[in-house]
Amino acid sequence: MTNYDTMAGRFDRRYALYGYDGVRDTVLEFLGPETPSTLEVGCGTGHWLAGMNGRTSTLAGVDPSAAMLVLARGAAPGAHLVRAGAEDLPWKDATFDRVVCVNALHHFSDRERFFVEARRVLRPGGGVLTIGKDPHAGRDEWWVYDYFPGMLTLDRARFAQVRTLRGEVARAGFAWAESREADHIDVRQSAADVLAEGREGLADRSLTSRLSALPEEEFASGFERLRTAEAEGEAAGNPLDLVADFRLFATIGWVA
């Protein structure tokens, strides 16, 4: 179980590395022009809450991490923030027009229970949006998978296929479910820069919360593979670049 209280202060480093422009555009398009009452589930540090500010009539966020919520209060001071889990949302039925969940669904203990709860708190005509990876599609190229192959196994266990999510949304009582590509992350990093912070920097959960979940022996082997490849590249006059080329998918459910 990832302890997000210990990583809250460095979590937003990911937004400097990956722009997530497609995610932002998808969220804003989902909100639409009518300033809907909106809840973000798994709001973390409030990055996306801040991005929705001014586009909603009321804005709320829920997260189980107290440290994350402290930062979220600074990022989105007008939002109503509650410490709670996604599977038991502390709001009455038919409270919101939109429920948003960005890169958080794979952390929930019970996805289907979350979708049921999202359906409960939504008003007629409302919708739920989730955005995340689908590592089952076989289209991703990510250096983390290259040097830490156990990560792919972990991701396939934690992230559901998009078509599975559509089925879960339908079973939760939504009248319509759809999905589409929301963002294409295509970034190259210098291996030397990644290794500059050593093992602690590489295992920083702001890079990926799953690396630290690998067994120590497996993580050490992957780190050594990466360090060896970087050294060999430098010796050959061909510095090693690390490629992140993956897609994020939006799944949307609508209430009749």
Buried (B, 14 or more C-beta within 10 A) or exposed (E): EEEBBEBBBBBBBBEEEBEBEBBBEBBEEBBEEEBBBBBBBBBBBBBBBBBBBEBBEBBBBBBBBEBBBBBBBEBBEEBEBBEBBBBEBEBEEEBBBBBBBBBBBBBBEEBBBBBBBBBBBBBEEBBBBBBBBBBBEEEBEBBBBBBBBBBBEBBBEBBBBBEBBBBBBBEBBBEEBEBEBBBEBEBEBEBBEBBEEEEEBBBBBBBBBBBBBBEEEBBEBBBEBBBEBBBEBEEEEEEBBBEBBBBBBBBBBBBE
